[in-house]
Amino acid sequence: MLSAGRLRNRITFQKFTDVQSDSGQTTRTWSKWKDWWAELVGQGGRELLQAQQVKGESVTLFRIRYCAGLSSSLHRVLFDGRIFDINNVTDPDGRKREHLVSCKEAVA
């Protein structure tokens, strides 16, 4: 069971929407969807060689109470002034009590 005392970090989920301008051009905009309490479970990183350049990538895992509608394709996380793209959202025991949210932050 996920205890409330472990949920110390306030994160914000943003959802993207496509907005069409008067000229017909579509742009993706992000807006606040939900504020949520989370436990920062772990962080790790690695370096990748991409297009003849070394690129750093960090992976962050958040544990949250179950959040209906949360999707890796529609949402991202704001935490500690940083933006994280969601890689995967899992319900570890399938009982809709908690989610593990795996995110990545690209570092130049």
Secondary structure by P-SEA (a helix, b strand, c coil): ccccccccbbbbbbbbbbbbccccbbbbbbcccbbbbbbbccccccccccccbbbbbbbbbbbbccccccccccbbbbcccbbbbbcccccccccccbbbbbbccccc
